[in-house]
Amino acid sequence: MYGLKTDRVMRSVERDSKAIALGLPRVEAEIKHLEGLKRRTVRSVKQRLERLYTARKHLIESPEEAMEATSLVQQLKAINNEKA
């Protein structure tokens, strides 16, 4: 229904919100685990670490806004599902 580009954006937003929804302790643990891998040069690992670093930054700087953003993404998904 929407274009391919819109789907990619929604997928990225969804992944970001899921990373934020994990909470700070889980994000820290996953960062520590991924940084310990010997093959951190794999593209998927780099992208996951980048996403987790951003989530950690948002959770530390403004935890209320981070949780609010997660609920907004869920509302947006509900709206998109109604249209489909």
Phi, psi and omega in degrees: 000309176269170181286167179299322181295320179295320178298319179294320180295314179298322179296318179294316179298319180296317179294320178298316181292326177294322178295319179293322182293341179298328183094158186298313181300319181290321178297315179299318181295319180291322176299314180300317179296312183291327177291336179280348179292145179283332183255064180281356182278353178295136186304316182295323179291319177300314181294321179295317178298318178299317179295318180291322177299317179295317179298317179299317180300314181293322181292327180282314185288318182210082184296326180295315180293325180296316179290327177295321179297322178298317180291327177295322178294321178296321177295318179297318177298321179296319179296315180296325179291326178294323181288330184284000000 
